């Protein structure tokens, strides 16, 4: 039962990371740019980390971090294939790694 719960934290972190990433790309495209703080949306990545750490017994930081690390390439590929971006690949890579950091902080 304990090993099943540890997988729940990783899967929850993985799924919620992708959901937050896609919601930021789809619904809040220019909202933060108009306010003058375009990277304010990275704070939303605290939510997947906090939710996944509640489901992770013992290692409350490592399990959500692993889920975020696994989800980051999926988000990167999705951003490059399905959305028109004005950033370079390296800027998107920095954004994705910042999202992983904020997820681990949650």
C-alpha positions, 0 to 999 in steps of 0.5 A: 500500500505504501508503494502505491501511495508514492506513485500517487504523488508522482502521478499527481505531480505529473498530471497537475504540472501539465494541466497548469502548463496548458492552462497558462498557455491557453487561457492566460496568454496576454494577461500577465504581459499587460500587467507588466509581470509576464512571468507571474504565472510561474507562481501557479506551479506551486499548486501541483507541488503542494497537492502532490506532496500531500499524497506523498508519504515520507519524501514530500519534496522528491516525489512531486519533483520527480513528477515535475521533471517527467512532465517538463519535456512533455510540456516543452514538446507540446509548446513547440508543436502546437503553439506559436511562441515568440521565445527561443528554445533556450528561453522556453527551456529556462521557463520550464526549468523555473516551473520545475523549481516552483513546483518543488518549492510547493 
